Amino acid sequence: MNVLDYSPIIKTDPEKCINCHRCISVCPVKMCNDGSGTYVKVRDDLCIGCGLCIEACPHGARQGIDDLSLFLEDAKNGDKILALIDPAVATTFNGHNMEFNGWLTSLGVEKVFDISWGAEINSSAIANHIKKNNPKLIISQSCPAIVNYIELYKPELIPYLQPTESPAGATTKYIRQAYPEYDEYKILVISPCYARKHEIESTGFADYNVTLKSVADYFKAQNIDISSFEKVDYTNPPAERAVTYSTPGGLVHTMERYYPEIRKDSRQISGQPNITEYVDYLAEEIKAGREPKYMLIDCLSCEHGCNAGPGTETEGKSIDELEKYIDIREESRKKIYGTLKDKSSKISKLHKVINKHWDPVIFRRDYSDRSMTSLRMIKVPSKENLWNLYNSFGKYEEKDLLNCGACGYQDCKQFAYALHNGLNKPENCSHFNHQMLLKLQKTQQAQLMNAVNQVKKSSLAEFSESDRGVADIADVADEMVNSVNNSSAAIEEMIQNIDSINKILNKNSQTMNNLSTATKAGKVSIEQVSKLVSDIEQNSRGLGEMSEVIQEISSQTDLLAMNAAIEAAHAGDSGQGFAVVAEEIRKLAENSSQQAKQINEVLVRIKKLIDKTFGATVEATKEIENVVYLAEQVSAQEDVVKRAISEQNEGGQQMLESLEKMKEDTSSVNDAVDKLRFSTAKIRNAIQQINIREF
């Protein structure tokens, strides 16, 4: 396969990526990230597949790519498949290695092989290489991410990469040698990392790379219990201590079986950025002509080795728990070979099986110099252009090169390189953003100052208008109070007048009662008129006086009607009912006056008739009865007037109570106006106190 045609192994979900650059900060090769857009893309041709960004992203935006769906589809279709299982399976599935094999065979996988067996072959190959070639430096290639890094960025170290197949590749070649009947079978690799895909594509030793994590996720989604499957053993011979290859230092630990003192001449290093920095150091040492300190570099890209690789499911597990299942496997294998106490013991049976199928040519591995890809795609700016790049994100002097790392890059120079290659933008530099914010702040300060001044002017003018408005409200409120007070006084006066009228009517009623009694007595005594003619003649003067009294009552009643009409007019709409009463009183007064005149005329006639004849007594009796009737009518009219006056008095009292309530409400209005005055004064003072410097 063309090295430029490697498949993507890590992708970005644009919907989840917030362009925070955390992925860039943990990435050991930076330039495989494109942060020039709205999210950070992965440049597949420059990515080494270490998977650090997957674990580092708190938003789940970075995701690994493997072949689980393809494998499941092919297995369902009945394709002939063999499986190679990484020893890290023990950490993901808590020691259920054999049950995992049972799950694979339930899908139709023909045979299952342990990559630990390939690790034994790998160790034997290194031992042969040391014995035959006495190399100054051997860089382990068990980790495909490290191989990718050297091929892309440090090709000068390719000659020092272990010249034989990795454990996974060695297992496949062992199968092809030992089991020719499976030549046409596809090879499935169950691995702890996504970078294994590139190794498969570069060597062609397998067809699928399926990670332990994707299988674990599949089990959860399908509600599959791994412990429910039948235990199925591996097809290959059992490995011994090479089952620890997935643990940091596992290679050196296995090599001690061949060279008990090899640990002194080995460097065990794992985790990023430690490993890439150390590889860079080795490249510099070799370039400078200095001999490396250690011969064997046992290196893994992941800090806790393959047991906690990006393609595993180890959330919530401690390092001790991760390695516990590996230690259990190692102990069980040592029991098989009887090497529990004698770590330096050689295992002749194991070596015979390995040597039986060993072929230096077949198990040899070649590497590709892919540095032209990185050199071609990563352009280095000139020194002059570098400062132009610095200027583009606010760096004008050496002191501006803060190297804060907030952008995700190691320093400002690396960020400038990213800009030069179109892989980022100035806005992702925190210093640049800070400078832009300061400029924007100054601009906005000036604009705000102008705006505040305008607001102050307009606000003071508006509040002046508001003050006048408040004053107008206060004046209206004062007028309301005065009007209510005046109306209250007028109604109180009206009630007093009504009381006076009522007293007069009571007095008039008594007079009319007396008149009625007197006329009735006169009717009874008419029969004695003839005997008392002379007395009547003498008393006729008293009848004249009575006529005068009636006239006086009529005048007083007429005066009462006039006063009532005046008060009704003063009361406005509220006095309309009282005006009707006043009109009736006036009419009564007119009738009383007319009747008084008639009585006077009757008395004159009576006097003449008395003088003429006693026979006129009958007519006199009728006139007296008429007087009684009229007196009763006057008395009835007085009762109507009394009731109307009483009702008017009650209405006046109610009106007075309403006015009292109105006084209280008006007082509340005055309080509100006072508060409004106070508030506007405070606002006006606040505006006058605004200090532009605070903005």
Secondary structure as GFF3:
##gff-version 3
##sequence-region A 1 695
A	DSSP	three_ten_helix	3	5	.	.	.	ID=ss1
A	DSSP	beta_strand	10	12	.	.	.	ID=ss2
A	DSSP	alpha_helix	22	26	.	.	.	ID=ss3
A	DSSP	beta_strand	33	34	.	.	.	ID=ss4
A	DSSP	beta_strand	41	42	.	.	.	ID=ss5
A	DSSP	alpha_helix	52	56	.	.	.	ID=ss6
A	DSSP	beta_strand	62	64	.	.	.	ID=ss7
A	DSSP	alpha_helix	68	76	.	.	.	ID=ss8
A	DSSP	beta_strand	81	85	.	.	.	ID=ss9
A	DSSP	alpha_helix	89	92	.	.	.	ID=ss10
A	DSSP	alpha_helix	97	106	.	.	.	ID=ss11
A	DSSP	beta_strand	111	114	.	.	.	ID=ss12
A	DSSP	alpha_helix	115	133	.	.	.	ID=ss13
A	DSSP	beta_strand	138	139	.	.	.	ID=ss14
A	DSSP	alpha_helix	144	153	.	.	.	ID=ss15
A	DSSP	three_ten_helix	155	160	.	.	.	ID=ss16
A	DSSP	alpha_helix	167	178	.	.	.	ID=ss17
A	DSSP	three_ten_helix	180	182	.	.	.	ID=ss18
A	DSSP	beta_strand	186	191	.	.	.	ID=ss19
A	DSSP	alpha_helix	196	203	.	.	.	ID=ss20
A	DSSP	beta_strand	208	211	.	.	.	ID=ss21
A	DSSP	alpha_helix	212	222	.	.	.	ID=ss22
A	DSSP	three_ten_helix	226	228	.	.	.	ID=ss23
A	DSSP	three_ten_helix	241	244	.	.	.	ID=ss24
A	DSSP	alpha_helix	250	255	.	.	.	ID=ss25
A	DSSP	three_ten_helix	262	265	.	.	.	ID=ss26
A	DSSP	beta_strand	266	270	.	.	.	ID=ss27
A	DSSP	alpha_helix	274	287	.	.	.	ID=ss28
A	DSSP	beta_strand	296	300	.	.	.	ID=ss29
A	DSSP	three_ten_helix	305	308	.	.	.	ID=ss30
A	DSSP	alpha_helix	319	337	.	.	.	ID=ss31
A	DSSP	alpha_helix	348	357	.	.	.	ID=ss32
A	DSSP	alpha_helix	371	377	.	.	.	ID=ss33
A	DSSP	alpha_helix	383	392	.	.	.	ID=ss34
A	DSSP	three_ten_helix	398	400	.	.	.	ID=ss35
A	DSSP	alpha_helix	412	420	.	.	.	ID=ss36
A	DSSP	three_ten_helix	426	428	.	.	.	ID=ss37
A	DSSP	alpha_helix	430	525	.	.	.	ID=ss38
A	DSSP	three_ten_helix	526	528	.	.	.	ID=ss39
A	DSSP	alpha_helix	529	571	.	.	.	ID=ss40
A	DSSP	three_ten_helix	572	575	.	.	.	ID=ss41
A	DSSP	alpha_helix	576	612	.	.	.	ID=ss42
A	DSSP	three_ten_helix	614	616	.	.	.	ID=ss43
A	DSSP	alpha_helix	617	689	.	.	.	ID=ss44
A	DSSP	three_ten_helix	692	694	.	.	.	ID=ss45
###
